[in-house]
Amino acid sequence: MKKATFLIATLLTAFFSNAQQTTESNSLLWKIEGNGLATPSYMYGTIHFMCAADFEIKQKVITAFDSTSNLVLEINMTDPNEAQAMQKMMHSDVTLSSRLTEAERVEANSILTSQIGITLQQADHISPSNLLSSSIFSVLPCKPTEMKFYEYEFVAKARAQHKSIGGLETLESQLVALDKSYSIQEVLQQIKIRDQYAEVFADMTKFYAEENLPELHNTVRDRRFMDEKAEALILTDRNKAWAVKIPAIIKDKSTFFAVGAGHLYGETGLIELLKQQGYKVTPVK
């Protein structure tokens, strides 16, 4: 995601402006205060899964977490209803083949066989999101059993400290956004280029360790994997919906929010949306 080339007269100004913004934004942890809040809350950007060898929760994050009384994730993973929805999303009552033309079925069978090692018939009742997730996991540098999940770690810490746990949305609403973002044909094309996800995951791991939020934001929005329609549905629309809910959550409770890092930065990111509502949102270095 290269920035467009500017006229030479404005190049230096733009460079120094962007350099300052990048430096100031180099944090995954942000403090929310002001606007009448009695106590601050915090917002932390996660990568939903990471190889255990690269996994780290820094001391500043632990300190912020310990100072709050409430944990809020994208989805409340402790809600039994969400667990049931997770099981349901793994399968599809509507077969994949019924949503494809004959020519598309031939191509789909070829893609699935070569990339995942299963036929279209074997995959017929697997949900598209499950198929895509499985294909991505298979090219990552560690096995699923060797991965750690930030959300699980925070839930365990919250339970140990008897914090309340909540969610900004339901799994069902998340899946609706995903289903609208990628057609069956687009999911198959993503599976076809699954090897490229390994490169992106390596970049994300590097930028995450550096807490380089702007580069993480750009990597998540890579047009090979997320077009403008998908970005609007997966990032922009959800950010705006969450920004409406957050003020009521933090009004009476100091809260630690843990959401995907791709949701924090940019003109329609949570940092900017909360600032527009009058909150002081600053990086914790």
C-alpha positions in Angstrom: 0.0 0.0 0.0 2.3 2.7 -1.2 1.2 6.3 -0.7 0.6 8.3 -3.9 3.5 10.4 -5.1 3.1 14.0 -4.2 4.4 17.1 -6.0 8.0 17.9 -5.1 6.9 21.1 -3.4 4.9 19.3 -0.8 7.0 16.1 -0.5 9.0 17.1 2.6 6.0 18.4 4.5 4.1 15.3 3.8 7.0 13.1 4.8 7.6 14.7 8.1 3.9 14.9 8.9 3.5 11.2 8.2 6.7 10.3 10.1 5.4 12.1 13.1 2.0 10.5 12.9 3.5 7.0 12.5 5.8 7.5 15.5 3.0 8.9 17.7 0.8 5.9 16.7 3.3 3.2 17.5 1.4 1.6 20.3 -1.1 -1.2 20.5 -2.4 0.1 23.8 -4.4 3.3 24.1 -5.8 5.1 27.1 -9.3 6.6 27.0 -10.1 9.4 29.3 -11.8 12.8 29.6 -15.3 13.6 28.5 -16.6 13.3 32.1 -15.0 9.8 32.8 -14.2 9.3 36.5 -11.6 6.6 35.6 -9.8 5.8 32.4 -10.4 2.8 30.2 -8.0 1.1 27.8 -8.2 -0.2 24.2 -5.7 -2.9 23.1 -5.2 -4.1 19.5 -4.8 -7.8 19.1 -3.8 -10.3 16.5 -6.4 -12.9 17.1 -3.9 -15.8 16.9 -0.1 -16.0 17.0 2.6 -18.6 17.2 3.5 -19.3 20.8 7.1 -18.4 20.1 6.1 -14.9 19.1 3.4 -14.4 21.7 3.9 -11.7 24.3 1.8 -9.6 26.6 3.9 -6.6 27.7 4.0 -5.3 31.2 2.3 -2.0 30.3 -0.7 -4.1 29.0 -0.8 -6.2 32.2 -0.7 -3.0 34.3 -3.6 -1.4 32.3 -5.6 -4.6 32.4 -5.1 -5.0 36.2 -6.3 -1.4 36.7 -9.7 -2.0 35.1 -12.8 -3.9 36.4 -14.3 -4.9 33.1 -13.1 -6.8 30.0 -14.9 -6.3 26.6 -13.9 -8.3 23.5 -15.4 -8.2 20.0 -17.5 -11.2 21.1 -18.2 -12.4 24.6 -16.4 -15.8 24.4 -17.8 -16.8 27.8 -21.4 -16.6 26.6 -22.8 -20.2 26.1 -24.9 -18.9 23.2 -21.8 -17.8 21.4 -20.2 -21.2 21.9 -23.2 -22.8 20.3 -23.1 -20.3 17.4 -19.4 -21.2 16.9 -20.3 -24.9 16.5 -23.1 -24.0 14.1 -20.8 -21.9 11.9 -18.5 -24.8 11.3 -21.1 -26.5 9.0 -23.6 -25.3 6.4 -27.0 -26.8 5.7 -26.8 -25.3 2.2 -24.2 -27.1 0.1 -21.4 -25.3 -1.6 -22.1 -27.1 -4.8 -25.7 -25.9 -5.0 -24.4 -22.3 -5.0 -22.1 -22.9 -7.9 -22.6 -23.3 -11.7 -21.3 -26.5 -13.3 -18.2 -24.8 -14.5 -17.6 -23.3 -11.1 -18.0 -26.7 -9.4 -15.2 -28.1 -11.6 -13.0 -25.2 -10.7 -13.9 -25.4 -7.0 -13.1 -29.1 -6.9 -9.7 -28.4 -8.5 -8.9 -25.6 -6.0 -10.0 -27.6 -3.0 -8.2 -30.7 -4.1 -4.9 -28.9 -4.8 -4.9 -26.5 -1.9 -6.6 -28.3 0.9 -6.6 -32.0 -0.2 -10.3 -32.5 -0.1 -12.9 -32.8 -2.9 -15.9 -30.5 -3.3 -18.1 -33.3 -2.3 -16.2 -33.7 1.0 -16.4 -30.0 1.6 -20.0 -29.6 0.6 -21.4 -29.1 4.1 -18.4 -27.1 5.5 -19.1 -23.4 5.9 -17.2 -21.1 3.5 -15.7 -19.2 6.5 -14.5 -22.5 8.0 -13.0 -23.6 4.7 -11.1 -20.3 4.4 -9.9 -20.4 8.0 -8.7 -24.0 7.6 -6.8 -23.2 4.5 -5.1 -20.2 6.1 -4.1 -22.1 9.2 -2.5 -24.7 7.0 0.2 -22.3 5.6 1.1 -20.6 8.9 4.6 -21.3 10.4 3.2 -23.2 13.3 0.5 -25.8 14.0 -2.9 -24.7 15.5 -1.9 -26.6 18.7 1.2 -24.3 18.8 -0.8 -21.1 18.6 -1.9 -18.8 21.4 -4.9 -16.5 21.3 -4.9 -13.1 23.0 -8.6 -13.2 23.7 -8.3 -16.5 25.5 -5.5 -15.2 27.7 -7.4 -12.1 28.6 -10.5 -14.1 29.5 -8.4 -16.3 31.8 -7.0 -13.3 33.5 -10.4 -11.7 33.8 -11.8 -14.7 35.4 -8.9 -15.0 37.8 -9.5 -11.4 38.8 -13.3 -11.7 38.9 -13.9 -9.1 36.2 -17.1 -8.9 34.3 -16.8 -9.9 30.6 -18.8 -8.6 27.7 -18.8 -8.3 23.9 -19.3 -5.5 21.4 -21.2 -7.7 19.0 -22.5 -11.3 18.5 -20.8 -14.0 16.5 -23.9 -14.1 14.3 -23.5 -10.4 13.4 -19.8 -11.0 12.7 -20.6 -13.9 10.4 -23.2 -11.9 8.5 -20.6 -9.3 7.8 -18.1 -12.0 6.6 -20.8 -13.7 4.4 -21.6 -10.3 2.8 -18.0 -9.5 2.3 -17.0 -12.6 0.3 -19.1 -14.6 -2.1 -18.5 -18.3 -2.4 -16.5 -17.6 -5.6 -14.3 -15.1 -3.8 -13.7 -17.5 -0.9 -12.5 -20.0 -3.4 -10.1 -17.5 -4.9 -8.8 -16.6 -1.5 -8.1 -20.3 -0.9 -6.4 -20.4 -4.3 -3.8 -17.8 -3.1 -3.6 -19.1 0.4 0.3 -19.3 0.2 0.3 -15.5 0.1 -1.2 -15.4 3.6 2.0 -16.8 5.0 3.8 -13.7 3.8 1.2 -11.4 5.2 1.2 -13.2 8.6 5.0 -12.8 8.8 4.6 -9.1 8.1 1.8 -8.8 10.7 3.9 -10.6 13.3 6.9 -8.2 12.6 4.8 -5.0 12.8 2.9 -6.3 15.9 6.2 -6.8 17.8 7.2 -3.3 16.8 3.7 -2.0 17.8 3.6 -0.3 14.4 -0.1 0.3 14.2 -0.1 2.2 10.9 1.7 -0.6 9.1 -0.6 -3.2 10.7 -3.6 -1.2 9.5 -2.2 -1.2 5.9 -1.4 -4.9 6.0 -4.9 -5.8 7.1 -6.3 -3.8 4.3 -4.1 -5.4 1.6 -6.3 -5.4 -1.5 -5.2 -9.0 -2.4 -7.3 -10.1 0.5 -9.8 -7.3 1.3 -11.4 -5.1 -1.3 -13.3 -1.9 -0.6 -16.6 -3.7 -0.1 -15.1 -6.1 2.4 -13.2 -3.3 4.2 -16.5 -1.4 4.7 -18.3 -4.4 6.0 -15.5 -5.9 8.1 -13.9 -2.8 9.4 -15.7 0.5 8.9 -19.3 -0.4 9.6 -18.4 -2.5 12.7 -16.1 0.3 14.0 -18.9 2.8 13.8 -21.3 0.4 15.5 -18.8 -0.2 18.3 -18.0 3.5 18.8 -21.7 4.0 19.5 -21.7 1.4 22.2 -18.4 2.2 24.0 -19.5 5.4 25.8 -22.2 3.6 27.7 -19.8 0.9 28.7 -17.0 3.2 30.0 -19.3 5.7 31.7 -19.5 3.8 34.9 -16.9 1.0 34.6 -13.2 1.2 33.9 -12.9 -1.2 30.9 -10.2 -3.0 29.0 -11.2 -3.5 25.4 -9.4 -6.1 23.3 -10.2 -6.0 19.6 -8.4 -6.7 16.4 -5.6 -4.2 15.8 -6.9 -3.4 12.4 -9.9 -1.7 14.0 -7.9 0.9 15.8 -6.1 3.1 13.3 -7.3 5.3 10.4 -10.0 7.9 9.7 -12.7 5.4 10.6 -10.8 3.6 13.2 -11.9 3.5 16.9 -9.2 5.9 18.0 -10.4 8.6 15.7 -14.1 7.8 16.2 -13.8 8.1 20.0 -11.8 11.4 19.6 -14.7 12.8 17.6 -17.0 12.1 20.5 -14.8 14.2 22.8 -12.6 11.6 24.4 -8.9 12.0 24.9 -7.3 8.9 23.4 -3.6 8.6 23.8 -1.0 5.9 23.1 0.6 4.1 26.1 4.3 3.9 25.4 
